[in-house]
């Protein structure tokens, strides 16, 4: 028995369900990698000895959300911005982690017009969620874990520019 293209398409998840799946996966990876729900707001660093220290800035904790930034703190020589960088909102009640902004790349409003159609916005959000998911998978494979995280004093110097 062979399936038609329409029947195959009906079996595959749509873009929205893919986005929700990536966000749920990222939430659980972030929690497993960094134990964020038990950490106080502050700046943390994870060093696994590979010369690529992960910097995590847990900015705000609310009743049902966490706001954080994740980066290696390398500087892009062209823009001066940190790269890679992800700004993330974790929804602790829904168990989702939304990538609000990811760099490399530009912010949503730099890429999309304010009147962008919903399918274009969904495609952009899917790319950011996919980037975050792959990056977290990479960090997990390289040994980053709650026990590798240490608090960084607020007066610590900014990393050297490349």
N, CA, C and O atoms as a GROMACS GRO file, in nm:
protein
  648
    1UNK      N    1   0.084  -0.118   0.000
    1UNK     CA    2   0.000   0.000   0.000
    1UNK      C    3   0.089   0.125   0.000
    1UNK      O    4   0.183   0.134   0.079
    2UNK      N    5   0.059   0.218  -0.086
    2UNK     CA    6   0.134   0.343  -0.095
    2UNK      C    7   0.046   0.459  -0.049
    2UNK      O    8  -0.075   0.461  -0.074
    3UNK      N    9   0.109   0.554   0.018
    3UNK     CA   10   0.037   0.672   0.064
    3UNK      C   11   0.053   0.785  -0.037
    3UNK      O   12   0.156   0.797  -0.102
    4UNK      N   13  -0.049   0.865  -0.049
    4UNK     CA   14  -0.040   0.983  -0.136
    4UNK      C   15   0.034   1.092  -0.061
    4UNK      O   16   0.055   1.083   0.060
    5UNK      N   17   0.075   1.196  -0.133
    5UNK     CA   18   0.145   1.310  -0.072
    5UNK      C   19   0.057   1.376   0.034
    5UNK      O   20   0.107   1.419   0.138
    6UNK      N   21  -0.072   1.385   0.008
    6UNK     CA   22  -0.165   1.446   0.105
    6UNK      C   23  -0.174   1.361   0.231
    6UNK      O   24  -0.178   1.416   0.342
    7UNK      N   25  -0.176   1.230   0.219
    7UNK     CA   26  -0.183   1.142   0.335
    7UNK      C   27  -0.054   1.149   0.416
    7UNK      O   28  -0.057   1.148   0.540
    8UNK      N   29   0.059   1.157   0.348
    8UNK     CA   30   0.188   1.171   0.418
    8UNK      C   31   0.193   1.304   0.491
    8UNK      O   32   0.236   1.310   0.606
    9UNK      N   33   0.149   1.410   0.426
    9UNK     CA   34   0.149   1.543   0.486
    9UNK      C   35   0.062   1.546   0.611
    9UNK      O   36   0.096   1.612   0.709
   10UNK      N   37  -0.050   1.474   0.609
   10UNK     CA   38  -0.140   1.470   0.724
   10UNK      C   39  -0.075   1.400   0.843
   10UNK      O   40  -0.110   1.428   0.958
   11UNK      N   41   0.018   1.309   0.818
   11UNK     CA   42   0.084   1.236   0.926
   11UNK      C   43   0.198   1.316   0.990
   11UNK      O   44   0.233   1.291   1.105
   12UNK      N   45   0.254   1.411   0.916
   12UNK     CA   46   0.367   1.488   0.967
   12UNK      C   47   0.318   1.605   1.053
   12UNK      O   48   0.211   1.660   1.029
   13UNK      N   49   0.397   1.641   1.153
   13UNK     CA   50   0.355   1.755   1.236
   13UNK      C   51   0.364   1.885   1.158
   13UNK      O   52   0.449   1.901   1.071
   14UNK      N   53   0.275   1.977   1.190
   14UNK     CA   54   0.279   2.110   1.128
   14UNK      C   55   0.386   2.195   1.192
   14UNK      O   56   0.448   2.154   1.290
   15UNK      N   57   0.408   2.313   1.136
   15UNK     CA   58   0.513   2.400   1.189
   15UNK      C   59   0.487   2.443   1.332
   15UNK      O   60   0.580   2.450   1.413
   16UNK      N   61   0.362   2.470   1.365
   16UNK     CA   62   0.331   2.514   1.502
   16UNK      C   63   0.361   2.404   1.602
   16UNK      O   64   0.420   2.430   1.707
   17UNK      N   65   0.321   2.281   1.572
   17UNK     CA   66   0.349   2.171   1.665
   17UNK      C   67   0.499   2.143   1.672
   17UNK      O   68   0.549   2.102   1.777
   18UNK      N   69   0.572   2.164   1.562
   18UNK     CA   70   0.718   2.149   1.566
   18UNK      C   71   0.779   2.254   1.658
   18UNK      O   72   0.870   2.225   1.737
   19UNK      N   73   0.728   2.378   1.648
   19UNK     CA   74   0.777   2.486   1.734
   19UNK      C   75   0.753   2.453   1.881
   19UNK      O   76   0.842   2.468   1.964
   20UNK      N   77   0.633   2.408   1.914
   20UNK     CA   78   0.601   2.374   2.053
   20UNK      C   79   0.690   2.258   2.101
   20UNK      O   80   0.734   2.258   2.216
   21UNK      N   81   0.715   2.161   2.015
   21UNK     CA   82   0.802   2.050   2.052
   21UNK      C   83   0.944   2.094   2.079
   21UNK      O   84   1.007   2.050   2.175
   22UNK      N   85   0.998   2.184   1.993
   22UNK     CA   86   1.133   2.236   2.015
   22UNK      C   87   1.140   2.318   2.144
   22UNK      O   88   1.239   2.309   2.217
   23UNK      N   89   1.036   2.396   2.172
   23UNK     CA   90   1.036   2.476   2.294
   23UNK      C   91   1.029   2.389   2.419
   23UNK      O   92   1.093   2.419   2.519
   24UNK      N   93   0.952   2.282   2.413
   24UNK     CA   94   0.945   2.190   2.527
   24UNK      C   95   1.079   2.118   2.546
   24UNK      O   96   1.127   2.103   2.659
   25UNK      N   97   1.139   2.075   2.437
   25UNK     CA   98   1.269   2.009   2.443
   25UNK      C   99   1.375   2.103   2.500
   25UNK      O  100   1.456   2.062   2.583
   26UNK      N  101   1.375   2.228   2.457
   26UNK     CA  102   1.473   2.326   2.506
   26UNK      C  103   1.453   2.354   2.654
   26UNK      O  104   1.550   2.369   2.728
   27UNK      N  105   1.329   2.360   2.700
   27UNK     CA  106   1.302   2.381   2.842
   27UNK      C  107   1.367   2.270   2.925
   27UNK      O  108   1.438   2.298   3.021
   28UNK      N  109   1.343   2.146   2.886
   28UNK     CA  110   1.396   2.034   2.963
   28UNK      C  111   1.548   2.026   2.955
   28UNK      O  112   1.614   1.990   3.053
   29UNK      N  113   1.605   2.060   2.840
   29UNK     CA  114   1.752   2.062   2.829
   29UNK      C  115   1.811   2.173   2.916
   29UNK      O  116   1.909   2.149   2.987
   30UNK      N  117   1.752   2.292   2.913
   30UNK     CA  118   1.803   2.402   2.997
   30UNK      C  119   1.797   2.363   3.144
   30UNK      O  120   1.891   2.389   3.219
   31UNK      N  121   1.689   2.303   3.184
   31UNK     CA  122   1.675   2.264   3.324
   31UNK      C  123   1.776   2.155   3.359
   31UNK      O  124   1.836   2.160   3.467
   32UNK      N  125   1.795   2.059   3.272
   32UNK     CA  126   1.891   1.950   3.298
   32UNK      C  127   2.035   2.003   3.297
   32UNK      O  128   2.116   1.962   3.379
   33UNK      N  129   2.067   2.095   3.204
   33UNK     CA  130   2.203   2.146   3.192
   33UNK      C  131   2.240   2.243   3.304
   33UNK      O  132   2.353   2.240   3.353
   34UNK      N  133   2.145   2.329   3.345
   34UNK     CA  134   2.182   2.439   3.433
   34UNK      C  135   2.100   2.449   3.561
   34UNK      O  136   2.127   2.537   3.643
   35UNK      N  137   2.000   2.362   3.582
   35UNK     CA  138   1.915   2.363   3.702
   35UNK      C  139   1.867   2.505   3.733
   35UNK      O  140   1.886   2.555   3.844
   36UNK      N  141   1.806   2.568   3.637
   36UNK     CA  142   1.771   2.710   3.649
   36UNK      C  143   1.660   2.739   3.748
   36UNK      O  144   1.657   2.847   3.807
   37UNK      N  145   1.569   2.646   3.768
   37UNK     CA  146   1.458   2.674   3.859
   37UNK      C  147   1.504   2.682   4.003
   37UNK      O  148   1.430   2.732   4.088
   38UNK      N  149   1.624   2.634   4.033
   38UNK     CA  150   1.675   2.639   4.170
   38UNK      C  151   1.781   2.747   4.189
   38UNK      O  152   1.831   2.764   4.300
   39UNK      N  153   1.816   2.821   4.083
   39UNK     CA  154   1.921   2.923   4.092
   39UNK      C  155   1.861   3.061   4.115
   39UNK      O  156   1.751   3.093   4.070
   40UNK      N  157   1.937   3.142   4.188
   40UNK     CA  158   1.899   3.281   4.209
   40UNK      C  159   1.941   3.363   4.087
   40UNK      O  160   2.035   3.325   4.017
   41UNK      N  161   1.874   3.473   4.061
   41UNK     CA  162   1.921   3.559   3.950
   41UNK      C  163   2.067   3.599   3.972
   41UNK      O  164   2.110   3.624   4.084
   42UNK      N  165   2.140   3.603   3.863
   42UNK     CA  166   2.281   3.637   3.868
   42UNK      C  167   2.351   3.587   3.744
   42UNK      O  168   2.288   3.535   3.651
   43UNK      N  169   2.482   3.604   3.743
   43UNK     CA  170   2.562   3.564   3.628
   43UNK      C  171   2.641   3.439   3.667
   43UNK      O  172   2.702   3.433   3.774
   44UNK      N  173   2.638   3.339   3.578
   44UNK     CA  174   2.704   3.212   3.602
   44UNK      C  175   2.791   3.177   3.482
   44UNK      O  176   2.768   3.225   3.371
   45UNK      N  177   2.890   3.093   3.506
   45UNK     CA  178   2.976   3.046   3.398
   45UNK      C  179   2.997   2.896   3.414
   45UNK      O  180   3.012   2.845   3.525
   46UNK      N  181   2.996   2.827   3.301
   46UNK     CA  182   3.023   2.684   3.300
   46UNK      C  183   3.152   2.660   3.222
   46UNK      O  184   3.163   2.697   3.105
   47UNK      N  185   3.250   2.598   3.288
   47UNK     CA  186   3.380   2.570   3.229
   47UNK      C  187   3.401   2.420   3.229
   47UNK      O  188   3.409   2.358   3.335
   48UNK      N  189   3.410   2.361   3.110
   48UNK     CA  190   3.436   2.216   3.100
   48UNK      C  191   3.575   2.189   3.046
   48UNK      O  192   3.606   2.076   3.008
   49UNK      N  193   3.660   2.291   3.042
   49UNK     CA  194   3.799   2.272   3.003
   49UNK      C  195   3.824   2.273   2.853
   49UNK      O  196   3.933   2.235   2.810
   50UNK      N  197   3.727   2.316   2.774
   50UNK     CA  198   3.748   2.318   2.630
   50UNK      C  199   3.778   2.458   2.576
   50UNK      O  200   3.789   2.478   2.455
   51UNK      N  201   3.793   2.555   2.667
   51UNK     CA  202   3.823   2.693   2.626
   51UNK      C  203   3.702   2.769   2.576
   51UNK      O  204   3.714   2.884   2.533
   52UNK      N  205   3.585   2.708   2.582
   52UNK     CA  206   3.462   2.772   2.536
   52UNK      C  207   3.365   2.778   2.654
   52UNK      O  208   3.269   2.701   2.660
   53UNK      N  209   3.390   2.870   2.745
   53UNK     CA  210   3.308   2.882   2.865
   53UNK      C  211   3.171   2.940   2.830
   53UNK      O  212   3.161   3.039   2.758
   54UNK      N  213   3.069   2.877   2.882
   54UNK     CA  214   2.933   2.924   2.861
   54UNK      C  215   2.899   3.023   2.970
   54UNK      O  216   2.920   2.996   3.089
   55UNK      N  217   2.848   3.138   2.931
   55UNK     CA  218   2.806   3.241   3.025
   55UNK      C  219   2.654   3.245   3.026
   55UNK      O  220   2.590   3.252   2.921
   56UNK      N  221   2.597   3.242   3.145
   56UNK     CA  222   2.453   3.245   3.161
   56UNK      C  223   2.417   3.360   3.253
   56UNK      O  224   2.468   3.368   3.365
   57UNK      N  225   2.331   3.447   3.208
   57UNK     CA  226   2.284   3.560   3.288
   57UNK      C  227   2.137   3.535   3.318
   57UNK      O  228   2.051   3.557   3.233
   58UNK      N  229   2.108   3.489   3.439
   58UNK     CA  230   1.970   3.469   3.482
   58UNK      C  231   1.922   3.604   3.533
   58UNK      O  232   1.948   3.642   3.647
   59UNK      N  233   1.852   3.675   3.447
   59UNK     CA  234   1.818   3.815   3.474
   59UNK      C  235   1.701   3.833   3.568
   59UNK      O  236   1.709   3.911   3.663
   60UNK      N  237   1.593   3.762   3.544
   60UNK     CA  238   1.474   3.782   3.626
   60UNK      C  239   1.404   3.651   3.652
   60UNK      O  240   1.402   3.560   3.570
   61UNK      N  241   1.345   3.645   3.770
   61UNK     CA  242   1.264   3.530   3.809
   61UNK      C  243   1.128   3.586   3.849
   61UNK      O  244   1.117   3.672   3.937
   62UNK      N  245   1.024   3.536   3.785
   62UNK     CA  246   0.887   3.573   3.816
   62UNK      C  247   0.813   3.448   3.860
   62UNK      O  248   0.872   3.340   3.864
   63UNK      N  249   0.688   3.461   3.892
   63UNK     CA  250   0.612   3.347   3.942
   63UNK      C  251   0.614   3.230   3.843
   63UNK      O  252   0.630   3.115   3.885
   64UNK      N  253   0.598   3.257   3.714
   64UNK     CA  254   0.589   3.148   3.617
   64UNK      C  255   0.687   3.161   3.501
   64UNK      O  256   0.679   3.085   3.404
   65UNK      N  257   0.780   3.256   3.509
   65UNK     CA  258   0.876   3.273   3.400
   65UNK      C  259   1.016   3.302   3.455
   65UNK      O  260   1.033   3.354   3.565
   66UNK      N  261   1.114   3.266   3.374
   66UNK     CA  262   1.254   3.302   3.397
   66UNK      C  263   1.303   3.372   3.272
   66UNK      O  264   1.275   3.327   3.161
   67UNK      N  265   1.376   3.482   3.288
   67UNK     CA  266   1.436   3.553   3.176
   67UNK      C  267   1.586   3.534   3.185
   67UNK      O  268   1.646   3.560   3.289
   68UNK      N  269   1.648   3.488   3.075
   68UNK     CA  270   1.792   3.464   3.080
   68UNK      C  271   1.857   3.488   2.945
   68UNK      O  272   1.791   3.496   2.841
   69UNK      N  273   1.988   3.500   2.951
   69UNK     CA  274   2.070   3.514   2.830
   69UNK      C  275   2.181   3.410   2.837
   69UNK      O  276   2.241   3.388   2.942
   70UNK      N  277   2.206   3.347   2.724
   70UNK     CA  278   2.308   3.243   2.715
   70UNK      C  279   2.406   3.281   2.605
   70UNK      O  280   2.364   3.317   2.495
   71UNK      N  281   2.537   3.275   2.634
   71UNK     CA  282   2.638   3.313   2.536
   71UNK      C  283   2.772   3.250   2.570
   71UNK      O  284   2.792   3.203   2.682
   72UNK      N  285   2.861   3.249   2.474
   72UNK     CA  286   3.001   3.215   2.500
   72UNK      C  287   3.080   3.341   2.533
   72UNK      O  288   3.193   3.333   2.581
   73UNK      N  289   3.023   3.456   2.508
   73UNK     CA  290   3.085   3.586   2.531
   73UNK      C  291   3.202   3.612   2.438
   73UNK      O  292   3.291   3.691   2.470
   74UNK      N  293   3.206   3.546   2.323
   74UNK     CA  294   3.300   3.584   2.219
   74UNK      C  295   3.243   3.710   2.154
   74UNK      O  296   3.122   3.732   2.157
   75UNK      N  297   3.328   3.790   2.097
   75UNK     CA  298   3.279   3.911   2.030
   75UNK      C  299   3.298   3.899   1.879
   75UNK      O  300   3.405   3.862   1.831
   76UNK      N  301   3.192   3.931   1.808
   76UNK     CA  302   3.195   3.934   1.662
   76UNK      C  303   3.279   4.056   1.622
   76UNK      O  304   3.243   4.168   1.658
   77UNK      N  305   3.389   4.037   1.549
   77UNK     CA  306   3.475   4.151   1.514
   77UNK      C  307   3.406   4.254   1.424
   77UNK      O  308   3.444   4.371   1.422
   78UNK      N  309   3.305   4.211   1.349
   78UNK     CA  310   3.236   4.304   1.259
   78UNK      C  311   3.135   4.391   1.332
   78UNK      O  312   3.126   4.511   1.306
   79UNK      N  313   3.059   4.331   1.424
   79UNK     CA  314   2.952   4.405   1.491
   79UNK      C  315   2.986   4.444   1.634
   79UNK      O  316   2.925   4.536   1.689
   80UNK      N  317   3.083   4.377   1.695
   80UNK     CA  318   3.116   4.403   1.835
   80UNK      C  319   3.021   4.334   1.932
   80UNK      O  320   3.039   4.342   2.053
   81UNK      N  321   2.920   4.267   1.879
   81UNK     CA  322   2.822   4.198   1.964
   81UNK      C  323   2.876   4.062   2.006
   81UNK      O  324   2.964   4.004   1.942
   82UNK      N  325   2.821   4.012   2.118
   82UNK     CA  326   2.858   3.878   2.162
   82UNK      C  327   2.794   3.776   2.068
   82UNK      O  328   2.681   3.792   2.023
   83UNK      N  329   2.870   3.671   2.040
   83UNK     CA  330   2.817   3.568   1.950
   83UNK      C  331   2.874   3.433   1.990
   83UNK      O  332   2.992   3.427   2.026
   84UNK      N  333   2.801   3.327   1.988
   84UNK     CA  334   2.656   3.327   1.972
   84UNK      C  335   2.589   3.376   2.099
   84UNK      O  336   2.650   3.380   2.206
   85UNK      N  337   2.466   3.414   2.086
   85UNK     CA  338   2.391   3.471   2.197
   85UNK      C  339   2.245   3.433   2.180
   85UNK      O  340   2.192   3.434   2.069
   86UNK      N  341   2.180   3.399   2.290
   86UNK     CA  342   2.037   3.369   2.286
   86UNK      C  343   1.971   3.432   2.409
   86UNK      O  344   2.016   3.415   2.522
   87UNK      N  345   1.865   3.505   2.384
   87UNK     CA  346   1.782   3.557   2.492
   87UNK      C  347   1.661   3.466   2.501
   87UNK      O  348   1.593   3.442   2.401
   88UNK      N  349   1.635   3.417   2.621
   88UNK     CA  350   1.537   3.310   2.639
   88UNK      C  351   1.439   3.345   2.750
   88UNK      O  352   1.476   3.403   2.852
   89UNK      N  353   1.314   3.308   2.730
   89UNK     CA  354   1.213   3.315   2.835
   89UNK      C  355   1.164   3.173   2.859
   89UNK      O  356   1.115   3.106   2.768
   90UNK      N  357   1.179   3.128   2.983
   90UNK     CA  358   1.131   2.995   3.022
   90UNK      C  359   0.998   3.010   3.093
   90UNK      O  360   0.985   3.089   3.186
   91UNK      N  361   0.899   2.934   3.050
   91UNK     CA  362   0.768   2.932   3.112
   91UNK      C  363   0.764   2.808   3.201
   91UNK      O  364   0.746   2.696   3.152
   92UNK      N  365   0.779   2.828   3.333
   92UNK     CA  366   0.792   2.714   3.424
   92UNK      C  367   0.661   2.640   3.441
   92UNK      O  368   0.663   2.521   3.474
   93UNK      N  369   0.548   2.705   3.421
   93UNK     CA  370   0.420   2.636   3.434
   93UNK      C  371   0.388   2.553   3.309
   93UNK      O  372   0.331   2.445   3.321
   94UNK      N  373   0.425   2.601   3.192
   94UNK     CA  374   0.397   2.531   3.067
   94UNK      C  375   0.513   2.441   3.023
   94UNK      O  376   0.498   2.361   2.930
   95UNK      N  377   0.628   2.453   3.088
   95UNK     CA  378   0.748   2.375   3.054
   95UNK      C  379   0.791   2.402   2.910
   95UNK      O  380   0.816   2.309   2.833
   96UNK      N  381   0.799   2.532   2.876
   96UNK     CA  382   0.844   2.574   2.744
   96UNK      C  383   0.956   2.676   2.760
   96UNK      O  384   0.957   2.753   2.856
   97UNK      N  385   1.051   2.677   2.666
   97UNK     CA  386   1.157   2.777   2.662
   97UNK      C  387   1.152   2.843   2.525
   97UNK      O  388   1.177   2.779   2.423
   98UNK      N  389   1.120   2.972   2.524
   98UNK     CA  390   1.105   3.046   2.399
   98UNK      C  391   1.232   3.126   2.371
   98UNK      O  392   1.278   3.203   2.456
   99UNK      N  393   1.288   3.108   2.254
   99UNK     CA  394   1.402   3.188   2.211
   99UNK      C  395   1.346   3.322   2.164
   99UNK      O  396   1.283   3.330   2.058
  100UNK      N  397   1.369   3.428   2.243
  100UNK     CA  398   1.318   3.560   2.207
  100UNK      C  399   1.404   3.626   2.101
  100UNK      O  400   1.355   3.700   2.015
  101UNK      N  401   1.533   3.598   2.108
  101UNK     CA  402   1.629   3.656   2.014
  101UNK      C  403   1.749   3.565   2.009
  101UNK      O  404   1.794   3.514   2.112
  102UNK      N  405   1.801   3.543   1.891
  102UNK     CA  406   1.923   3.464   1.874
  102UNK      C  407   2.017   3.538   1.781
  102UNK      O  408   1.975   3.595   1.680
  103UNK      N  409   2.143   3.538   1.816
  103UNK     CA  410   2.247   3.596   1.731
  103UNK      C  411   2.354   3.489   1.720
  103UNK      O  412   2.398   3.448   1.827
  104UNK      N  413   2.402   3.438   1.611
  104UNK     CA  414   2.409   3.509   1.484
  104UNK      C  415   2.271   3.528   1.422
  104UNK      O  416   2.177   3.452   1.447
  105UNK      N  417   2.264   3.630   1.344
  105UNK     CA  418   2.138   3.673   1.288
  105UNK      C  419   2.100   3.804   1.352
  105UNK      O  420   2.173   3.858   1.434
  106UNK      N  421   1.988   3.854   1.315
  106UNK     CA  422   1.943   3.982   1.369
  106UNK      C  423   1.814   3.962   1.443
  106UNK      O  424   1.750   3.856   1.432
  107UNK      N  425   1.774   4.062   1.518
  107UNK     CA  426   1.650   4.055   1.592
  107UNK      C  427   1.531   4.046   1.498
  107UNK      O  428   1.540   4.079   1.379
  108UNK      N  429   1.421   4.002   1.552
  108UNK     CA  430   1.300   3.980   1.471
  108UNK      C  431   1.262   4.105   1.394
  108UNK      O  432   1.226   4.095   1.276
  109UNK      N  433   1.268   4.220   1.455
  109UNK     CA  434   1.220   4.341   1.388
  109UNK      C  435   1.320   4.392   1.287
  109UNK      O  436   1.285   4.472   1.201
  110UNK      N  437   1.446   4.346   1.295
  110UNK     CA  438   1.543   4.377   1.190
  110UNK      C  439   1.519   4.289   1.068
  110UNK      O  440   1.546   4.331   0.955
  111UNK      N  441   1.470   4.168   1.091
  111UNK     CA  442   1.448   4.072   0.984
  111UNK      C  443   1.309   4.085   0.925
  111UNK      O  444   1.290   4.074   0.804
  112UNK      N  445   1.212   4.108   1.012
  112UNK     CA  446   1.072   4.111   0.971
  112UNK      C  447   1.015   4.251   0.984
  112UNK      O  448   1.052   4.326   1.074
  113UNK      N  449   0.928   4.284   0.897
  113UNK     CA  450   0.854   4.409   0.905
  113UNK      C  451   0.754   4.398   1.020
  113UNK      O  452   0.712   4.287   1.055
  114UNK      N  453   0.714   4.510   1.079
  114UNK     CA  454   0.616   4.507   1.187
  114UNK      C  455   0.484   4.446   1.143
  114UNK      O  456   0.408   4.396   1.226
  115UNK      N  457   0.456   4.450   1.015
  115UNK     CA  458   0.332   4.395   0.962
  115UNK      C  459   0.354   4.261   0.892
  115UNK      O  460   0.279   4.224   0.802
  116UNK      N  461   0.456   4.189   0.933
  116UNK     CA  462   0.488   4.060   0.869
  116UNK      C  463   0.372   3.964   0.885
  116UNK      O  464   0.308   3.961   0.990
  117UNK      N  465   0.345   3.885   0.783
  117UNK     CA  466   0.236   3.787   0.793
  117UNK      C  467   0.271   3.677   0.894
  117UNK      O  468   0.388   3.642   0.909
  118UNK      N  469   0.170   3.622   0.961
  118UNK     CA  470   0.195   3.519   1.062
  118UNK      C  471   0.280   3.402   1.015
  118UNK      O  472   0.364   3.355   1.091
  119UNK      N  473   0.263   3.350   0.892
  119UNK     CA  474   0.350   3.238   0.852
  119UNK      C  475   0.499   3.275   0.851
  119UNK      O  476   0.583   3.191   0.884
  120UNK      N  477   0.531   3.399   0.815
  120UNK     CA  478   0.670   3.443   0.816
  120UNK      C  479   0.723   3.453   0.958
  120UNK      O  480   0.837   3.415   0.985
  121UNK      N  481   0.642   3.505   1.049
  121UNK     CA  482   0.680   3.514   1.190
  121UNK      C  483   0.701   3.374   1.247
  121UNK      O  484   0.798   3.350   1.319
  122UNK      N  485   0.610   3.281   1.216
  122UNK     CA  486   0.623   3.144   1.264
  122UNK      C  487   0.751   3.080   1.212
  122UNK      O  488   0.819   3.010   1.286
  123UNK      N  489   0.783   3.102   1.086
  123UNK     CA  490   0.905   3.046   1.026
  123UNK      C  491   1.029   3.102   1.097
  123UNK      O  492   1.123   3.028   1.124
  124UNK      N  493   1.028   3.232   1.128
  124UNK     CA  494   1.141   3.294   1.199
  124UNK      C  495   1.154   3.236   1.340
  124UNK      O  496   1.265   3.205   1.384
  125UNK      N  497   1.043   3.222   1.410
  125UNK     CA  498   1.046   3.164   1.545
  125UNK      C  499   1.094   3.018   1.542
  125UNK      O  500   1.164   2.974   1.632
  126UNK      N  501   1.056   2.947   1.439
  126UNK     CA  502   1.099   2.808   1.424
  126UNK      C  503   1.250   2.800   1.402
  126UNK      O  504   1.315   2.711   1.457
  127UNK      N  505   1.306   2.892   1.324
  127UNK     CA  506   1.451   2.895   1.304
  127UNK      C  507   1.523   2.923   1.434
  127UNK      O  508   1.623   2.858   1.465
  128UNK      N  509   1.473   3.020   1.513
  128UNK     CA  510   1.537   3.052   1.642
  128UNK      C  511   1.527   2.934   1.737
  128UNK      O  512   1.625   2.901   1.805
  129UNK      N  513   1.412   2.869   1.744
  129UNK     CA  514   1.394   2.754   1.833
  129UNK      C  515   1.484   2.639   1.791
  129UNK      O  516   1.539   2.568   1.876
  130UNK      N  517   1.500   2.621   1.662
  130UNK     CA  518   1.587   2.514   1.611
  130UNK      C  519   1.733   2.543   1.646
  130UNK      O  520   1.806   2.453   1.688
  131UNK      N  521   1.776   2.668   1.630
  131UNK     CA  522   1.912   2.708   1.667
  131UNK      C  523   1.936   2.681   1.815
  131UNK      O  524   2.038   2.622   1.851
  132UNK      N  525   1.844   2.723   1.901
  132UNK     CA  526   1.860   2.704   2.045
  132UNK      C  527   1.866   2.556   2.080
  132UNK      O  528   1.949   2.514   2.160
  133UNK      N  529   1.778   2.477   2.021
  133UNK     CA  530   1.777   2.333   2.048
  133UNK      C  531   1.909   2.267   2.010
  133UNK      O  532   1.963   2.187   2.086
  134UNK      N  533   1.960   2.300   1.892
  134UNK     CA  534   2.088   2.241   1.849
  134UNK      C  535   2.203   2.286   1.938
  134UNK      O  536   2.291   2.206   1.970
  135UNK      N  537   2.204   2.412   1.978
  135UNK     CA  538   2.310   2.464   2.064
  135UNK      C  539   2.306   2.394   2.200
  135UNK      O  540   2.410   2.354   2.253
  136UNK      N  541   2.188   2.378   2.258
  136UNK     CA  542   2.176   2.309   2.387
  136UNK      C  543   2.219   2.164   2.377
  136UNK      O  544   2.280   2.110   2.469
  137UNK      N  545   2.187   2.100   2.266
  137UNK     CA  546   2.231   1.962   2.243
  137UNK      C  547   2.384   1.956   2.238
  137UNK      O  548   2.444   1.864   2.293
  138UNK      N  549   2.447   2.053   2.173
  138UNK     CA  550   2.592   2.062   2.165
  138UNK      C  551   2.653   2.081   2.305
  138UNK      O  552   2.750   2.014   2.340
  139UNK      N  553   2.595   2.172   2.384
  139UNK     CA  554   2.646   2.196   2.519
  139UNK      C  555   2.634   2.072   2.606
  139UNK      O  556   2.724   2.040   2.684
  140UNK      N  557   2.524   2.002   2.592
  140UNK     CA  558   2.502   1.878   2.667
  140UNK      C  559   2.608   1.774   2.629
  140UNK      O  560   2.664   1.707   2.716
  141UNK      N  561   2.634   1.760   2.500
  141UNK     CA  562   2.733   1.661   2.454
  141UNK      C  563   2.875   1.695   2.500
  141UNK      O  564   2.959   1.605   2.511
  142UNK      N  565   2.902   1.823   2.527
  142UNK     CA  566   3.036   1.864   2.570
  142UNK      C  567   3.052   1.866   2.722
  142UNK      O  568   3.157   1.907   2.772
  143UNK      N  569   2.951   1.822   2.794
  143UNK     CA  570   2.968   1.804   2.938
  143UNK      C  571   2.921   1.916   3.028
  143UNK      O  572   2.944   1.911   3.148
  144UNK      N  573   2.856   2.017   2.974
  144UNK     CA  574   2.803   2.123   3.061
  144UNK      C  575   2.690   2.065   3.145
  144UNK      O  576   2.606   1.991   3.094
  145UNK      N  577   2.690   2.099   3.273
  145UNK     CA  578   2.594   2.042   3.367
  145UNK      C  579   2.582   2.135   3.487
  145UNK      O  580   2.662   2.228   3.501
  146UNK      N  581   2.484   2.113   3.574
  146UNK     CA  582   2.469   2.200   3.691
  146UNK      C  583   2.597   2.208   3.776
  146UNK      O  584   2.628   2.314   3.831
  147UNK      N  585   2.670   2.098   3.786
  147UNK     CA  586   2.791   2.100   3.869
  147UNK      C  587   2.907   2.175   3.805
  147UNK      O  588   3.006   2.203   3.873
  148UNK      N  589   2.900   2.209   3.675
  148UNK     CA  590   3.006   2.288   3.611
  148UNK      C  591   2.977   2.438   3.619
  148UNK      O  592   3.060   2.519   3.578
  149UNK      N  593   2.860   2.476   3.670
  149UNK     CA  594   2.821   2.617   3.678
  149UNK      C  595   2.873   2.679   3.807
  149UNK      O  596   2.856   2.624   3.916
  150UNK      N  597   2.936   2.795   3.794
  150UNK     CA  598   2.981   2.872   3.912
  150UNK      C  599   2.931   3.014   3.897
  150UNK      O  600   2.923   3.068   3.786
  151UNK      N  601   2.899   3.076   4.009
  151UNK     CA  602   2.855   3.215   4.008
  151UNK      C  603   2.974   3.304   3.975
  151UNK      O  604   3.086   3.280   4.020
  152UNK      N  605   2.949   3.408   3.895
  152UNK     CA  606   3.052   3.505   3.858
  152UNK      C  607   3.025   3.633   3.935
  152UNK      O  608   2.913   3.683   3.932
  153UNK      N  609   3.126   3.688   4.004
  153UNK     CA  610   3.105   3.814   4.076
  153UNK      C  611   3.061   3.924   3.980
  153UNK      O  612   3.103   3.928   3.864
  154UNK      N  613   2.977   4.012   4.029
  154UNK     CA  614   2.923   4.121   3.946
  154UNK      C  615   3.032   4.212   3.891
  154UNK      O  616   3.012   4.275   3.787
  155UNK      N  617   3.145   4.222   3.959
  155UNK     CA  618   3.252   4.312   3.916
  155UNK      C  619   3.355   4.244   3.826
  155UNK      O  620   3.460   4.302   3.797
  156UNK      N  621   3.325   4.121   3.780
  156UNK     CA  622   3.421   4.049   3.694
  156UNK      C  623   3.440   4.125   3.563
  156UNK      O  624   3.344   4.180   3.508
  157UNK      N  625   3.563   4.128   3.512
  157UNK     CA  626   3.588   4.202   3.388
  157UNK      C  627   3.520   4.137   3.268
  157UNK      O  628   3.499   4.015   3.266
  158UNK      N  629   3.486   4.218   3.169
  158UNK     CA  630   3.427   4.170   3.043
  158UNK      C  631   3.534   4.088   2.970
  158UNK      O  632   3.652   4.125   2.971
  159UNK      N  633   3.495   3.977   2.905
  159UNK     CA  634   3.594   3.897   2.832
  159UNK      C  635   3.664   3.978   2.724
  159UNK      O  636   3.609   4.074   2.672
  160UNK      N  637   3.786   3.938   2.693
  160UNK     CA  638   3.863   4.008   2.590
  160UNK      C  639   3.799   3.991   2.454
  160UNK      O  640   3.742   3.887   2.424
  161UNK      N  641   3.809   4.094   2.373
  161UNK     CA  642   3.754   4.088   2.238
  161UNK      C  643   3.850   4.008   2.149
  161UNK      O  644   3.972   4.012   2.165
  162UNK      N  645   3.789   3.936   2.056
  162UNK     CA  646   3.869   3.852   1.965
  162UNK      C  647   3.944   3.938   1.864
  162UNK      O  648   4.016   3.885   1.780
   0.00000   0.00000   0.00000
